[in-house]
Amino acid sequence: MTLIEGRSIGFGGSGRNNGQVIPTLPAAEPDWIEGKFGDTGARFVDLLQNSASMLFDLVRAEGIDCEAEQTGWFQPAHSAAHMRISAARVAAWAKRGAPAQLLEHAESTELLGSDKWFGGMLNPTGGHINPLMFARGLAKTCVAAGVDIYENSPVQAVVREGDHWQISTSNATITAHAILLATNAYSGALTPDLAPKIRRSFVPITSWQLATEPLGDALRAGIIPARQAVSDTRGDLQYFRYDAQNRLVTGAGMIFKTTARARLPAHVGARLTHAFPQIGTPRFTHIWNGFVGITTDFFPRFHYLGPNYLGFLGYNGRGVALSIPLGRQLALALTGAPEQDLAISLTTPKTIPLHGFVLRLAPAALARYRWRDKHPPNL
Ligand SMILES: Cc1cc2nc3c(=O)[nH]c(=O)nc-3n(C[C@H](O)[C@H](O)[C@H](O)COP(=O)(O)OP(=O)(O)OC[C@H]3O[C@@H](n4cnc5c(N)ncnc54)[C@H](O)[C@@H]3O)c2cc1C
């Protein structure tokens, strides 16, 4: 088996993400998934609810050194209406056997070290990792299992020749019986014409990440003392997790990219100060960004691209845990498992009409999310 990476391992979302190991999708609820995909959807929901545990089990089984902490994932509700949505979410997951719990305001305040949220959903199977260490550790595990990895080798073309595929980079050609196109939100970023339909079937959104300087012991003990990964119910998400040096790793979306880097520390710092006044004005030591692949219904796509040629994309910001079981599903699909045994439905890529225009307009959606965050529905 051969892995061809255009840059270096973890160059894409896998090395740049916030490291939150979350066993849910951002918008697709279990009832919706089962309603849309039937038995396949039920199998998908089962994988989703076990995805965080699968990742941590893999880390333990393979001894991957990635600062993994299975401390739980908490989704605090930012409004009374969202607290009711959290209650419905907990009920939907609990019905399926997931260990989701609803925390009321007092418990949430204790968990967060902040009384700014109304309560929320806790899932103890979640947690966090250092994503780049995880990606590199996983690559090492693959090499030990016999996988050949070529870095700095952007694939230029994939061509069908008789009963096999030819994959070309600038200085080599590989022949393969089966291929998985795993370029996800970076589809088109290195080779625009590799899979043009895929490139035009989703919206890559820039997500910014910031890490504070390490917090002192007293501050750390008062802010998320049990070290859960936290991401709230806002459309313009607020999220935090600790790294091994006790930095708070957080982030934000920005409508205007050009001056974003200069404006981010004040913007994200003000949010942290509001949530955790004891932190004062935080100092950020690291800022970076990456593309999140967003689909029209916020549900991932699994594409049939030709005989023994599959692709996938669109974890919608929740790929850390989910990519573990779905990688296995894609491997099963490529090796001929019947579709009725799989948790994924294969489709062909559908381009988004006026894609170029949508790409330019997409960051402005954040303004709408921010407005909705301030004016929650009256449920
Ligand atoms: C800033 C940020 C924060 C996030 N936070 C979270 C989080 O906290 N929790 C969570 O669950 N999810 C999060 N996500 C989403 C998550 O990171 C992704 O869903 C996941 O990493 C996708 O993994 P992947 O392997 O499918 O794609 P990627 O890791 O993006 O890999 C795609 C790879 O394809 C390569 N490539 C592209 N074109 C070519 C070519 N022509 N030839 C060869 N190689 C090519 C790229 O170099 C890249 O390395 C976040 C994403 C970002 C960007």
The ligand as a Tripos MOL2 file, in Angstrom:
@<TRIPOS>MOLECULE
LIG
   53    58     1     0     0
SMALL
NO_CHARGES

@<TRIPOS>ATOM
      1 C1         -8.1390   24.7870   11.8870 C.3       1 LIG1
      2 C2         -8.9420   23.5090   11.9580 C.ar      1 LIG1
      3 C3         -9.4830   23.1050   13.1900 C.ar      1 LIG1
      4 C4        -10.1940   21.9010   13.2670 C.ar      1 LIG1
      5 N1        -10.5760   21.4380   14.4900 N.ar      1 LIG1
      6 C5        -11.1300   20.2110   14.5960 C.ar      1 LIG1
      7 C6        -11.3780   19.6350   15.8710 C.ar      1 LIG1
      8 O1        -11.0350   20.1910   16.9100 O.2       1 LIG1
      9 N2        -11.9980   18.4240   15.9170 N.ar      1 LIG1
     10 C7        -12.3640   17.7570   14.7800 C.ar      1 LIG1
     11 O2        -12.9430   16.6800   14.8770 O.2       1 LIG1
     12 N3        -12.0710   18.2470   13.5470 N.ar      1 LIG1
     13 C8        -11.4350   19.4420   13.4340 C.ar      1 LIG1
     14 N4        -11.1040   19.9180   12.2000 N.ar      1 LIG1
     15 C9        -11.3630   19.0780   11.0100 C.3       1 LIG1
     16 C10       -10.3180   17.9790   10.8680 C.3       1 LIG1
     17 O3         -9.0230   18.5220   11.0440 O.3       1 LIG1
     18 C11       -10.4250   17.3350    9.5030 C.3       1 LIG1
     19 O4        -11.7450   16.8610    9.3240 O.3       1 LIG1
     20 C12        -9.4830   16.1630    9.3210 C.3       1 LIG1
     21 O5         -8.1840   16.4800    9.7470 O.3       1 LIG1
     22 C13        -9.4780   15.7410    7.8730 C.3       1 LIG1
     23 O6         -8.4700   14.7810    7.6810 O.3       1 LIG1
     24 P1         -8.1840   14.2510    6.2290 P.3       1 LIG1
     25 O7         -7.0860   13.2630    6.3380 O.co2     1 LIG1
     26 O8         -9.4600   13.8250    5.5900 O.co2     1 LIG1
     27 O9         -7.6900   15.5400    5.4080 O.3       1 LIG1
     28 P2         -6.3670   16.3940    5.5620 P.3       1 LIG1
     29 O10        -5.7050   16.1580    6.8560 O.co2     1 LIG1
     30 O11        -6.7200   17.8120    5.2210 O.co2     1 LIG1
     31 O12        -5.4220   15.7940    4.4460 O.3       1 LIG1
     32 C14        -5.5420   16.0930    3.0870 C.3       1 LIG1
     33 C15        -4.1330   16.0070    2.5200 C.3       1 LIG1
     34 O13        -4.2040   15.9530    1.1030 O.3       1 LIG1
     35 C16        -2.9760   16.4890    0.6320 C.3       1 LIG1
     36 N5         -3.1190   16.8000   -0.7790 N.ar      1 LIG1
     37 C17        -3.9160   17.7310   -1.3640 C.ar      1 LIG1
     38 N6         -3.7750   17.6910   -2.7200 N.ar      1 LIG1
     39 C18        -2.8660   16.7170   -2.9870 C.ar      1 LIG1
     40 C19        -2.2980   16.1900   -4.1780 C.ar      1 LIG1
     41 N7         -2.6240   16.6770   -5.3900 N.pl3     1 LIG1
     42 N8         -1.4000   15.1830   -4.0740 N.ar      1 LIG1
     43 C20        -1.0520   14.6620   -2.8760 C.ar      1 LIG1
     44 N9         -1.5640   15.1130   -1.6940 N.ar      1 LIG1
     45 C21        -2.4540   16.1320   -1.7580 C.ar      1 LIG1
     46 C22        -2.7730   17.7190    1.5160 C.3       1 LIG1
     47 O14        -1.4270   18.1260    1.5040 O.3       1 LIG1
     48 C23        -3.2610   17.2080    2.8690 C.3       1 LIG1
     49 O15        -2.1990   16.8130    3.7090 O.3       1 LIG1
     50 C24       -10.4180   21.1230   12.0910 C.ar      1 LIG1
     51 C25        -9.8920   21.5500   10.8630 C.ar      1 LIG1
     52 C26        -9.1410   22.7150   10.7970 C.ar      1 LIG1
     53 C27        -8.5500   23.1350    9.4850 C.3       1 LIG1
@<TRIPOS>BOND
     1     1     2 1
     2     2     3 ar
     3     2    52 ar
     4     3     4 ar
     5     4     5 ar
     6     4    50 ar
     7     5     6 ar
     8     6     7 ar
     9     6    13 1
    10     7     8 2
    11     7     9 ar
    12     9    10 ar
    13    10    11 2
    14    10    12 ar
    15    12    13 ar
    16    13    14 ar
    17    14    15 1
    18    14    50 ar
    19    15    16 1
    20    16    17 1
    21    16    18 1
    22    18    19 1
    23    18    20 1
    24    20    21 1
    25    20    22 1
    26    22    23 1
    27    23    24 1
    28    24    25 2
    29    24    26 1
    30    24    27 1
    31    27    28 1
    32    28    29 2
    33    28    30 1
    34    28    31 1
    35    31    32 1
    36    32    33 1
    37    33    34 1
    38    33    48 1
    39    34    35 1
    40    35    36 1
    41    35    46 1
    42    36    37 ar
    43    36    45 ar
    44    37    38 ar
    45    38    39 ar
    46    39    40 ar
    47    39    45 ar
    48    40    41 1
    49    40    42 ar
    50    42    43 ar
    51    43    44 ar
    52    44    45 ar
    53    46    47 1
    54    46    48 1
    55    48    49 1
    56    50    51 ar
    57    51    52 ar
    58    52    53 1
@<TRIPOS>SUBSTRUCTURE
     1 LIG1         1 GROUP 0 **** ****
